[in-house]
Amino acid sequence: MIARTLALTGIFGLLLLQWLWLGVIAPPGPGSPWIYVTFMCIPMLPSLVLLAQRQRSALLVGALAALLYFCHGVMVAMSEPPVRALALVEVALSVLVVVAASWNGLRSRFARKPAVSSD
């Protein structure tokens, strides 16, 4: 349950970060910043729809979208020093979503299996 809460927090945190980063704090280039914000939020929309429908696959889809945000954050952190802090926050939130969404599967995969006795 904690892993699900962390994953949901990370998903909504990534969306909020996009709105703040591209819409308010450091809008990129010419044109309306809200076009950039909308474009950057599109990968997370399927996860939000699945969350609204209470589908179990919502976190998986969110984690897959978080991998895109992870790549974006690493790329921006390496190439644009003025917004490096925002990019590293994006990377951290992405890692949080991926790890939290896969936590139950990892836990069951690496759980101790009972020893098989050879009678």
C-alpha positions as CSV (number, residue, x, y, z in Angstrom):
1,M,0.0,0.0,0.0
2,I,2.9,2.3,0.8
3,A,4.5,1.6,-2.6
4,R,1.2,2.5,-4.4
5,T,1.0,5.8,-2.5
6,L,4.6,6.6,-3.3
7,A,4.0,5.8,-7.0
8,L,0.9,8.0,-7.1
9,T,2.7,10.8,-5.4
10,G,5.5,10.6,-7.9
11,I,3.1,10.6,-10.9
12,F,1.3,13.7,-9.6
13,G,4.6,15.2,-8.7
14,L,5.9,14.8,-12.2
15,L,2.8,16.4,-13.6
16,L,3.0,19.3,-11.2
17,L,6.7,19.7,-11.9
18,Q,6.0,20.0,-15.7
19,W,3.4,22.7,-15.0
20,L,5.6,24.7,-12.7
21,W,8.9,24.2,-14.7
22,L,7.6,24.8,-18.2
23,G,4.7,27.1,-17.4
24,V,6.0,29.3,-14.6
25,I,9.6,29.0,-13.6
26,A,11.5,28.6,-16.8
27,P,9.3,28.6,-19.9
28,P,11.3,27.4,-23.0
29,G,11.8,29.5,-26.1
30,P,9.3,31.5,-28.1
31,G,5.6,30.7,-28.2
32,S,3.0,30.0,-25.5
33,P,4.5,28.0,-22.6
34,W,1.2,26.2,-22.2
35,I,1.8,24.4,-25.5
36,Y,5.0,23.0,-24.1
37,V,3.3,22.1,-20.8
38,T,0.5,20.2,-22.5
39,F,3.0,18.4,-24.8
40,M,5.1,17.3,-21.8
41,C,2.1,16.1,-19.8
42,I,0.7,13.9,-22.7
43,P,2.8,10.8,-21.7
44,M,1.2,10.6,-18.3
45,L,-2.4,10.9,-19.5
46,P,-3.0,7.2,-20.1
47,S,-1.9,6.6,-16.5
48,L,-4.4,9.2,-15.2
49,V,-7.2,7.7,-17.2
50,L,-6.4,4.2,-15.9
51,L,-6.3,5.6,-12.4
52,A,-9.7,7.2,-12.8
53,Q,-11.0,3.8,-13.9
54,R,-9.3,2.1,-11.0
55,Q,-7.3,-0.2,-13.2
56,R,-4.4,-2.1,-11.7
57,S,-2.2,-1.4,-14.7
58,A,-2.2,2.4,-14.0
59,L,1.0,2.3,-12.1
60,L,2.8,0.2,-14.7
61,V,1.8,2.7,-17.4
62,G,2.9,5.5,-15.2
63,A,6.2,3.9,-14.6
64,L,6.7,3.5,-18.4
65,A,5.9,7.2,-18.9
66,A,8.3,8.0,-16.0
67,L,11.1,6.5,-18.0
68,L,10.6,9.1,-20.6
69,Y,10.7,11.8,-18.0
70,F,13.9,10.2,-16.6
71,C,15.6,10.5,-20.0
72,H,14.4,14.0,-20.4
73,G,15.7,15.0,-17.0
74,V,19.1,13.5,-17.5
75,M,19.4,15.1,-20.9
76,V,18.5,18.6,-19.6
77,A,20.6,18.2,-16.5
78,M,23.7,17.5,-18.7
79,S,23.0,20.2,-21.2
80,E,21.3,23.2,-19.5
81,P,23.0,24.3,-16.2
82,P,20.4,27.0,-15.4
83,V,17.7,24.4,-14.9
84,R,19.8,21.5,-13.7
85,A,18.1,21.5,-10.3
86,L,14.6,21.1,-11.9
87,A,15.9,18.4,-14.1
88,L,17.4,16.5,-11.2
89,V,14.0,16.8,-9.4
90,E,12.4,15.3,-12.5
91,V,15.0,12.4,-12.4
92,A,14.3,11.8,-8.7
93,L,10.6,11.7,-9.2
94,S,10.9,9.4,-12.1
95,V,13.1,7.0,-10.2
96,L,10.5,7.1,-7.3
97,V,7.7,6.2,-9.7
98,V,9.5,3.3,-11.3
99,V,10.8,1.8,-8.1
100,A,7.5,2.2,-6.2
101,A,5.4,0.8,-9.1
102,S,7.6,-2.3,-9.3
103,W,8.2,-2.7,-5.6
104,N,5.6,-5.5,-5.0
105,G,6.9,-7.5,-8.0
106,L,10.5,-7.1,-6.8
107,R,9.6,-8.1,-3.3
108,S,7.8,-11.2,-4.5
109,R,10.5,-12.1,-6.9
110,F,13.3,-11.9,-4.4
111,A,11.4,-13.2,-1.4
112,R,12.8,-16.2,0.4
113,K,11.4,-19.4,-0.8
114,P,10.9,-22.2,1.6
115,A,13.5,-24.9,1.5
116,V,12.4,-28.0,-0.4
117,S,13.1,-31.1,1.7
118,S,14.3,-34.1,-0.2
119,D,12.6,-36.9,1.7
